Each structure stands twice: as structure tokens, then as C-alpha cells.
């Protein structure tokens, strides 16, 4: 089953049963396929590899921009060289995450690339992603590191996300869905959006 919301770089938590206890291991999608996911497997969790042999039933929590998808999965390839492959069934449950407030916001947004960083400008912002304008063509469905200027007097927010094209009529407009961001930084973005909303509401009511 191919889900359009499942992308490279998204966080996946797998639930591992170790006897009477359960442990949650945080991974990231390396390669999504029609019926399986290749995930990163942290070396710090190698002690749990014996509990993840081929055919072991597990639950996988896939964090997407639209919600958390819970899959009943089995281990296809056990952890090896920092990777694990899991299969998932056609049935999954989607739990809607907190709906992030999206507000207009113009600021500097830097895409980090090996051949040179690209300075872009944001259009709007939420706790889950950012819309931005970029005159340099970017490879869509690709994970990029980035830095966001939230306030001129604050350090840049460092994050990673998948760059997508949502509006093909605007060739220079992209969306990045955050896949890796410190929660304290996400909270800063959310608070900024709430502040913008309050300002706009007060102007409307004045």
C-alpha cells in the first residue's frame, strides 16, 4: 500500500516487546515501498535487535504532516548495519495530531545543500511546516536540512524536512514538511503563529 503522506525522512516509532515490557525505538524512513518501509535503526538500541527477528509482529507509528498512522507490522529484515525493514498491512489507523495554526509570515529560510546554501523567503508558517519561495529549483520529495529565522534577535532554528510541490502553477513555491525539529523550537513557532493571530484579530476588531 502506497500512502502519499509517507515520505523519506519522516519519523517512525516502533514498539518492541521485551518480555513483560515494551520499548519504543525512534527511527526514520530511508525508503518507502508499496508494502514495506526501510528504516534507520539507532546503534544505541542494538541491545533490542534480538527481539526484532524476521516475522516478529510489531506496531509502527508513522508521523506524517496529516496525522499519526498506526500500522500492524512485521519485521521483514532484522536490524543490520543501522537499518531495519518492516512490512505493514493494508489496514491502518490514523490519529489526527494537533492541528497546527498556519499564519502568514515572511522571513529568511535557508536550504542547506552540499553545493551551497540557498536563501529563500517564507510565505506562511505552522508548527508542522513552512511554505516558501525559492528561485533555485529544488528536488521535490527530498529531505533537506534548513534554518529558519524566527526573530532577528534569536538564533536560527535548525530543522530537517521533506520539500514538496503543492502548487504546480507557481514554479518557485515549495512546502517543507518538518520531519526533524526540536520540540522547544516547534513550540517557538507555534507561539509565533498564535502571536500573529492575536495581532490580526485585534486589528480586525479595532
N, C-alpha and C positions, 0 to 999 in steps of 0.2 A: 504494500500500500504506500503510495507516494503522497505525502502531505505537503502542500505548498509552503506551509508555515515552518517546516522542519528544514533548517539550514546548517551549513558548516559553521562551526564556532559557537553554536548555542550550547547552553549548559544543560547537562543531563545528570540527574542524581539516580543512582541505582541502589536499591535496598537489598542488603545481603543478610541472610540469616546465618548466624554462627551459633548453632545450638539453640539455647533459650533466648538469646539476644538478637537484635537486629542492628546493623550498622549501615549508615548512608554514606556512599562514596560519591564525591563530586567529580564528574568527567566533562569532557567537551566533545562535540561531534566533529570527527575528522572527515568522514564520508557518509552521507546518507544514500541509501539504496531503496529499492521498491519495497523490500520486506525486512531490511536489517539496517543497523547502524554500526559503523566503526567508530569507537570512542577512544579518547585518550584515557589512560589509566595511570594515576599518580604513583610514582615509585614509593612514596611514603605509605601507600596502602597495600604493598605487596604481601604483607602478612595475611591478607584476606583472600589471596589468589586461590588457596586450596579449597575455599568454599564456593568457587566460581568455575567448576569443571564443566565440560561440554554437556549440555542438556539440562543444566540447573535452572529451575524456574525462579525468576526474579521480577520485581516491579521496577519500571523505569519512569522517572518523572522528567518530561521534556519541557524546558522553559522556553516558550516562544513569545513573540510580541503580542499575540492574541490571547494567550492563556497557558495554563499548565496542563499538558497532556499526560495522562497516566496510562502506561501500556503494561499489559501482562506479557512478559517477555521470557525468552530462554537464552542461555549462553550458547552462542554458535561457535566462537573461538575463545578459549580461556585467555586470561591476561598473559601477554607475551611482548617483550620489548616495548612496554609503555602503551600497548593498545589492547582493547577487548572488542569483540564483535558480538552483538546481540540481535536476535530476531524478535519481531513483535507481531502480534495477531492483528487481524483486521478490526477488532473491536477495541476502542479506547474511550476513555472518559476525559472530557475537557473541563477543567475547573478554571473559571474566569479569574484571572489575577485582578488585583487592584486596578481599576480603570484610571489611567493617568490623565490628568488635565493637560491638554495641549494648548499652548498660547503662542501668539506671535512674538518673536524675539530675534533681534538682529545682533550678531556678534561674530567674532573671529572663530573659525573652526578649522583646525589643521589636520589634514590627512597625512599620516606618516608612511612614507614609501622608501624602499631601499635606494631608488634612483632620485630621491629628493622629495622633501615635504611639499605639500600643496596647500596653499592658503585659500580657504573658501569663506563664504558668509552664510550664516544660518538664516532660515526663514521663520521657522517655528520650532518649538521645543516641548518635550514632555519627559517624564521620568523613564520612559521606555525607548525613546529615540529622538532623532533630530532630522528635520528637513533642511537641506542646504543647497546653495547654488555653487556650481563648480564649472569653470570653463575648460578645465583639463579633463578629457574623457577618463572615466574610471571603469574598471572591470566589475560588472554587477554580479551579485551572488557571491561576492568575495569578502572575506574578513579583513578589515584594516584596523590598525591602531590609529588613534586620533587623540587630539587635545582640544578641549573646549574652553573658551574664555567666558566665564560666567559673570565675573565682575573685574573691572580694571585693576583693582587693588588686591585681588586674590590670586593665588597660584592657579595655573591652568589645571583643569580636570582631565586626568588621563583615563582612557577607556578603550575598549575594542568593540567592534560591531560589524554586522553584515550590511554592505551597501546594496541597495535595491533601486530599481526604477519603478515608480508608482504612476508617473505621468509621462507617457512616451511622446506627448505633444510638446513637452518642454525638455529639450535635449540637454540642458545644463542643470536640470533639477534632479536631485537624488534624495533618498531617505536612508539613514543609517539606523538599524535596529540594534540597540545595545545588547551585547552578549557577555561582556565582562566590564563591570564597573563597581567600585567600592560603594557599599550601601550608604555610607555617610555622604558620598558625592551625589548619589542618586537623590538622597534627601535634600541636599542643597538645591538641586534642580527643581524638585517638587515645590520647595518653599519659594523659589524664584517665580515659578509659574503661578502660585497662589497669590504672591505679591502683585504680579502683573494683573491678575484677575481683579483683585481688590481695587487697584488703581483705575482700571477700566470701568468697573461698576460704579465707583464714586463719581467719575466724570459723567457717566450716563445719568446718574441720579441727581447731579447738581444742576 
